[in-house]
């Protein structure tokens, strides 16, 4: 059984970018975002994140297949940096989150999402915002089976 915990997240200042496309674009967007924020001298204040705006696993599959998934990536930073058209600074809201840790390749995380959605429903809760994936290690530095991702679901 995959363990789910409830945590209180603090609001976070982030630099982020958002576009429509296929989920595989996350692997292009995050390095571009890191390059920009490091160029601007930002102090990184947490792991990079992906915000999942689709409301179900099925909706996400359809959006990815159609190439119109709502893709948003961000990196927590210590202080605001200059923005540009495709990169903005904003506050990710805090609050109560259900979270689950997925260990393994990103492509194999759907069972964790399914378990999280089921847990939310079983407990009579509702999503109050986009889900977030926090990437705890770098797939260039660890084997695919050792990749760690925390999936956070804002609940109420």
N, C-alpha and C positions, 0 to 999 in steps of 0.2 A: 504494500500500500504506500502510495506517495504521500508524504507528510505535508500538511497545510497548516500554516500559522497565521495569526492575525497580529499585525504590527501597526504602530502609529508613525507615519512618515512625516518628516518636517518639509515645509516648502523648500524648493531648491531653485536657485538662479541657474539657468542653463543657456548655452548657445545651441541653437538648433536649426535644422533645415527640414522642409516638408515638400513632398511632391506626390504625384500619382504615377503608378507603374507596377512593376513586378517586385516581389519581395527580395529577389536576388540583388536588387539595386542597393539594399542596405550595405552590402559589402563594398560598394563604390562610394556611397554617401558618407559613411563614417570616416574613412581615411581622408576624404576631401575636407570634412568638417574639422578633424584633428589638425590637418595641415594649416587651415586658416586660423584656428584659435591659438596654435603654438606660434605662428607667424606674428600674431598680435600680442604675444607675451602673456596670455591668460594662464592663470594657475588653475590646474584641473582639480576639482573638489570631490570627485566621485567617479564611479565607473560609467562608461558610455551606455546609453539607453536607446531602445527603440520603443515608440509608442504605437500600440496596436489599436486602431480606431474601428475596425470591423467588430460587430456585436456577437459573432458566433464563429465557430470553426468552419461551418459550411459557408457562411458569408465570406470569410477570409479566403477559402479555396476558390470560390467563384470570382472574387475580385482579382486574385493573383492570376488565374487562368485568363481573364479578360484584359489583364494589364492595366487595371485601374484601381489597384489597392492604394489606400491612403497611407503613405509611408512618411513617418516622421522620426528623425534621429536627433539625439541631443547629447550634450556632455555637460555635467555640472561644472560650473566655474566659480571662482571666489569673488570676482568683480566683473561688472559689465565691460564689454569690449565694443569697439566700433562695429556697426552692422553693415551688411550689404544686401542687395536685393534678395539673395537666396539664403542668407544666414541672419537670424534674428536672435536677440537676447530676450528672455522672458522668464517668468516664475512658474515652475511646475507646482501645482497645489499639493499641499500635504493632506493628511487625514488617515482614516482607518483603511488598511489594505490587507486583503488575504494574500498570502504569498506561498509559492511553491518553488523548490529548487529542481531544475532539470540538469542532469549530468549526461553529457553525450552530444552528438552532433546537433547543430541547430535544426537540421531537416527532420530530426526525430523527436521534436518537442511537442507534437500535437497531442499525444496521450496526456502530457502534463496539463495542457490547456483544457482538454476534455474533462479531466479530473477536477480542475479548478472550477470550471463552469458548473459541473455537477454539484460540487460542494456548496457553491454559492446558492444554487437552487434548493438543495436539500436543507439549507439553513435559513431559507426564507429571506435571503438578502438580494439586493439589486446592485448592479454596477453603477457607479456614480461618475465615471469618467473613463478615458482610454486605459487599457492595460499597458503595462510597461515591462519590457525585458531589460534587465541590467546584466551586462556582460562582465563577469568577474575575472576572466583570464583571456589571453590572446590566442586564437586558433593557430597563429603562426608559431607559437611557443609551446603548445601542448598538443598531445594526440587528440584526435576527434572524440574519443571515448572519455576524455578527461575535461572537456569544455564544460564550464559551469555557468548557468544562466538562472537568475532569479526572475520569476514571473510574478509581478505585483498586480493585483486587481483592486482598484478603489471600490469600497463597498459601503452600503448604507442600508 
